[in-house]
Amino acid sequence: MRNRLVVLVIALAAVLLQPVRLDAFKWGFDPTQPIYGGGYLQEDASCPAATHALFDWCTRQRKAYLVFNHMKGVKRYMKGFPLFQGPADTTSCSLPLIDVRRIAMPQDLVPPPCDPGGPP
């Protein structure tokens, strides 16, 4: 009986303490919401509802539009590889429009290497 309890506790801990969820806590994010990122930010007004766009690090193509209604000091995140959370709207723009509520610039997260034969 005791062995079963130990196995159950270990299995439950493994499920609840997944690395992505631990990182979400480390960055101050809600672990139940999706985390967006994987690119760099630029000011972009091609979607009327957006103030910025998220561009793919290697292909330089837009991945999503962003609006920072609830935040100030966004410029400090424009020179790095930020992650963010917020509700996504898929009806206002040609790409998802994310109303950013939380943003982080993890120091241990680096951009992926680009394919040398791909776009600059």
Secondary structure by P-SEA (a helix, b strand, c coil): caaaaaaaaaaaaaaaacaaaaaaaaacccccbbbbbccccccccccccccbbbbbcccccccbbbbccccccccccccccccbbbbbbccccccbbbcccccccccccccccccccccc
